[in-house]
């Protein structure tokens, strides 16, 4: 029903009672279709309220499950600003008008805005001029080195110890072949050969002994060790035995004349 009640004009007295009662009924219904200033019921909207671009002023608390502003739905339960879960500090940052103000709120120093080293506090110490000169003269990431600086030879004058030279040094010390038995040998990568073994001495005079493995090129020296069984008695000479290299395949042994019988000796020889 419209806000304005329908009122019928009384035309004559004989039907005035019915018309008057109808008018009063229409007025009553119109009042029931209005909002009450004092809150008396019924006082609830049954349709959307159109303010015709007018404002709601002097409002206290507005209770709503959601709010639409400029066509955008703002959900109160999902917005920390509206549901009150945002911290005091967060609220102080939200209302900052620009980045500079926000940096001030966060307590950031000038360097946060400029990124300049000159604005940095507690600046680290730089190297001295002398240290800087040494750094400038050292190998730089973009430098290239001459091939001679990366050789794998035996010279110690290279400016850089290359991985190839390190590998070459390791190979020189590595065993290229060996036999680790009582009569054995080993050959180093650099060419050094060591041969050891045992032999039986049968005479007091010179005795030629064969190396159980011949040297590739030459033998430089040979040394002998103790013999078995243990020697009994007293030696009258100044030595128990002597050894001398004959060739890359043999050496000569001369034992003390006081030693008799067959005796087993050990030897070790070196060469290349």
C-alpha positions as CSV (number, residue, x, y, z in Angstrom):
1,X,0.0,0.0,0.0
2,X,1.1,3.5,-0.8
3,X,2.3,5.9,2.0
4,X,-0.7,8.2,1.3
5,X,-4.0,6.5,2.3
6,X,-6.9,6.6,-0.1
7,X,-9.5,8.9,1.3
8,X,-13.0,9.2,-0.2
9,X,-14.7,12.5,-0.1
10,X,-18.1,12.4,1.7
11,X,-20.7,13.5,-0.9
12,X,-23.9,13.1,1.2
13,X,-24.8,12.4,4.7
14,X,-26.7,9.1,4.2
15,X,-23.6,7.1,3.3
16,X,-21.1,9.1,5.4
17,X,-20.7,6.3,8.0
18,X,-19.5,3.6,5.6
19,X,-17.3,6.0,3.8
20,X,-15.8,7.4,7.0
21,X,-15.1,4.0,8.3
22,X,-13.4,3.0,5.1
23,X,-11.2,6.2,5.2
24,X,-10.1,5.4,8.7
25,X,-9.2,1.9,7.8
26,X,-7.1,3.1,4.9
27,X,-5.3,5.6,7.2
28,X,-4.6,2.8,9.7
29,X,-3.1,0.6,7.0
30,X,-0.9,3.4,5.8
31,X,0.5,4.0,9.3
32,X,1.3,0.3,9.5
33,X,3.5,0.7,6.3
34,X,5.8,3.3,7.9
35,X,8.9,3.2,10.0
36,X,8.6,4.2,13.6
37,X,10.8,6.9,15.1
38,X,10.5,5.5,18.6
39,X,11.1,1.9,17.4
40,X,7.6,0.6,18.1
41,X,6.7,-2.4,16.0
42,X,6.2,-3.2,13.3
43,X,9.4,-1.3,12.4
44,X,11.3,-3.7,10.0
45,X,11.9,-3.2,6.3
46,X,10.2,-5.7,4.0
47,X,12.1,-4.5,0.9
48,X,15.3,-2.7,0.0
49,X,15.7,0.9,1.2
50,X,16.6,3.4,-1.6
51,X,18.2,6.6,-0.2
52,X,18.1,8.2,-3.7
53,X,21.8,9.1,-3.4
54,X,21.4,10.6,0.0
55,X,23.7,9.9,3.0
56,X,23.1,8.2,6.3
57,X,24.4,10.6,8.9
58,X,25.0,10.5,12.6
59,X,25.1,6.7,12.6
60,X,26.5,4.8,15.5
61,X,27.2,1.1,14.9
62,X,26.1,-0.4,11.6
63,X,25.4,-4.1,11.9
64,X,25.7,-6.0,8.6
65,X,26.9,-9.3,7.4
66,X,28.6,-7.7,4.4
67,X,29.2,-4.3,2.9
68,X,29.3,-3.3,-0.8
69,X,31.3,-0.1,-1.6
70,X,31.3,1.2,-5.2
71,X,30.1,-2.2,-6.3
72,X,32.9,-4.1,-4.5
73,X,31.8,-6.6,-1.8
74,X,33.7,-6.2,1.5
75,X,33.4,-9.3,3.7
76,X,33.7,-8.2,7.3
77,X,34.7,-11.7,8.4
78,X,37.7,-11.8,6.0
79,X,39.0,-8.3,6.3
80,X,41.3,-7.8,9.3
81,X,40.8,-4.1,9.2
82,X,37.0,-4.5,9.7
83,X,37.0,-7.6,11.9
84,X,39.5,-6.1,14.4
85,X,42.2,-8.7,14.1
86,X,44.8,-6.4,12.7
87,X,47.5,-5.2,15.1
88,X,48.0,-1.7,16.3
89,X,51.3,-1.5,14.4
90,X,49.8,-2.9,11.3
91,X,47.1,-0.3,11.4
92,X,49.7,2.4,11.8
93,X,51.4,1.2,8.6
94,X,48.2,0.8,6.6
95,X,47.4,4.5,6.8
96,X,50.8,5.7,5.7
97,X,50.3,7.9,2.6
98,X,53.5,6.9,0.8
99,X,56.7,4.7,0.9
100,X,58.7,7.4,2.6
101,X,56.2,7.5,5.5
102,X,56.1,3.7,5.7
103,X,59.9,3.6,6.0
104,X,59.7,6.1,8.8
105,X,57.1,3.9,10.5
106,X,59.3,0.8,10.1
107,X,62.3,2.7,11.4
108,X,64.4,2.2,8.3
109,X,67.4,4.3,7.7
110,X,68.2,6.4,4.7
111,X,70.1,3.6,2.9
112,X,66.8,1.7,2.5
113,X,65.6,4.5,0.1
114,X,68.9,5.4,-1.6
115,X,70.7,2.1,-1.7
116,X,73.9,4.1,-1.5
117,X,77.0,2.8,0.3
118,X,77.6,6.3,1.6
119,X,74.3,6.1,3.5
120,X,75.3,2.8,5.1
121,X,76.1,2.8,8.8
122,X,78.9,0.6,10.2
123,X,80.7,0.5,6.9
124,X,83.3,-2.3,6.6
125,X,87.0,-1.4,6.2
126,X,88.5,-1.6,2.8
127,X,91.9,-2.9,2.0
128,X,94.9,-0.6,2.2
129,X,96.3,0.9,-1.0
130,X,99.2,-1.6,-0.9
131,X,96.8,-4.5,-0.4
132,X,94.6,-3.2,-3.2
133,X,97.6,-3.0,-5.5
134,X,98.4,-6.6,-4.8
135,X,94.8,-7.6,-5.5
136,X,94.9,-5.7,-8.8
137,X,98.0,-7.5,-9.9
138,X,96.8,-11.0,-9.0
139,X,94.9,-13.3,-11.3
140,X,91.4,-11.9,-12.1
141,X,88.3,-13.9,-13.0
142,X,88.4,-12.6,-16.5
143,X,92.2,-13.1,-17.1
144,X,93.5,-15.6,-19.5
145,X,96.8,-17.4,-19.0
146,X,99.5,-18.3,-21.5
147,X,99.9,-21.9,-22.4
148,X,103.4,-21.8,-20.9
149,X,101.9,-21.1,-17.5
150,X,100.0,-24.4,-17.6
151,X,102.7,-26.8,-18.7
152,X,103.1,-30.2,-17.2
153,X,106.9,-30.2,-17.3
154,X,109.3,-30.3,-14.3
155,X,110.1,-26.6,-14.2
156,X,109.1,-24.7,-11.1
157,X,108.9,-21.3,-12.8
158,X,105.3,-21.5,-13.9
159,X,103.1,-18.7,-12.7
160,X,100.3,-21.2,-11.9
161,X,100.3,-24.8,-10.8
162,X,97.8,-26.3,-13.2
163,X,95.7,-29.3,-12.6
164,X,97.6,-31.1,-15.3
165,X,100.9,-30.4,-13.5
166,X,99.4,-31.6,-10.2
167,X,98.2,-34.8,-11.9
168,X,101.6,-35.3,-13.5
169,X,103.3,-35.0,-10.1
170,X,100.9,-37.6,-8.6
171,X,101.5,-39.9,-11.5
172,X,105.3,-39.6,-11.0
173,X,104.9,-40.9,-7.4
174,X,102.4,-43.6,-8.2
175,X,103.4,-47.2,-8.7
176,X,103.1,-48.1,-12.3
177,X,103.8,-51.8,-11.4
178,X,104.8,-53.8,-8.4
179,X,105.0,-57.3,-6.8
180,X,104.8,-57.2,-3.0
181,X,106.3,-60.6,-2.1
182,X,109.5,-61.7,-0.5
183,X,111.1,-61.6,-3.9
184,X,109.4,-58.5,-5.2
185,X,109.8,-55.1,-6.9
186,X,108.1,-51.8,-7.5
187,X,108.3,-49.3,-10.3
188,X,107.3,-45.6,-9.8
189,X,105.8,-43.5,-12.4
190,X,108.9,-41.4,-12.6
191,X,110.9,-44.5,-13.6
192,X,112.6,-45.4,-10.3
193,X,112.8,-49.2,-9.9
194,X,113.4,-51.0,-6.6
195,X,114.1,-54.8,-6.5
196,X,114.4,-57.0,-3.4
197,X,114.8,-60.7,-2.7
198,X,116.7,-63.5,-1.1
199,X,119.6,-65.8,-2.2
200,X,121.7,-68.5,-0.7
201,X,125.4,-67.9,-0.2
202,X,127.4,-71.1,-0.7
203,X,131.1,-70.0,-0.8
204,X,133.4,-67.6,1.1
205,X,134.8,-66.3,-2.1
206,X,133.1,-64.0,-4.7
207,X,129.7,-65.3,-5.7
208,X,127.7,-63.9,-8.6
209,X,123.9,-63.5,-7.8
210,X,121.2,-62.8,-10.3
211,X,118.5,-60.2,-9.6
212,X,115.3,-62.1,-9.6
213,X,114.0,-59.2,-11.8
214,X,116.4,-57.4,-14.1
215,X,116.4,-53.6,-14.2
216,X,115.2,-51.9,-17.3
217,X,118.3,-49.7,-17.9
218,X,120.8,-49.9,-15.1
219,X,121.3,-50.7,-11.4
220,X,122.8,-48.0,-9.2
221,X,123.3,-49.8,-5.9
222,X,122.6,-52.9,-3.8
223,X,122.5,-53.5,-0.1
224,X,122.4,-56.7,1.9
225,X,120.7,-57.8,5.1
226,X,121.1,-60.4,7.8
227,X,121.3,-64.1,7.1
228,X,119.7,-67.2,8.5
229,X,120.3,-69.3,10.6
230,X,121.8,-66.9,13.1
231,X,125.6,-66.7,12.9
232,X,127.5,-68.5,15.7
233,X,131.1,-67.8,16.7
234,X,133.3,-64.7,16.3
235,X,134.1,-63.0,13.0
236,X,137.8,-62.3,12.5
237,X,137.4,-60.0,9.5
238,X,136.1,-56.4,9.4
239,X,132.8,-57.3,7.6
240,X,130.2,-60.0,7.4
241,X,129.6,-59.6,3.7
242,X,130.1,-57.1,0.8
243,X,128.1,-56.5,-2.3
244,X,128.9,-54.8,-5.6
245,X,126.7,-54.1,-8.7
246,X,127.9,-55.9,-11.8
247,X,125.1,-55.1,-14.3
248,X,121.4,-54.5,-14.5
249,X,120.9,-58.2,-14.1
250,X,123.6,-59.3,-11.5
251,X,125.6,-58.3,-8.4
252,X,128.7,-59.7,-6.7
253,X,128.8,-61.0,-3.1
254,X,131.9,-61.7,-0.9
255,X,131.1,-63.0,2.6
256,X,133.5,-63.2,5.6
257,X,135.8,-66.2,5.5
258,X,134.7,-67.2,9.0
259,X,131.2,-67.9,7.8
260,X,130.7,-71.5,6.7
261,X,128.1,-73.5,5.0
262,X,125.0,-72.4,3.1
263,X,123.5,-69.1,4.4
264,X,120.4,-67.3,3.2
265,X,120.7,-63.5,2.7
266,X,118.4,-60.7,1.7
267,X,119.1,-57.8,-0.6
268,X,117.6,-54.6,-1.9
269,X,118.7,-52.9,-5.1
270,X,117.7,-49.7,-6.9
271,X,118.0,-48.3,-10.3
272,X,115.9,-47.5,-13.4
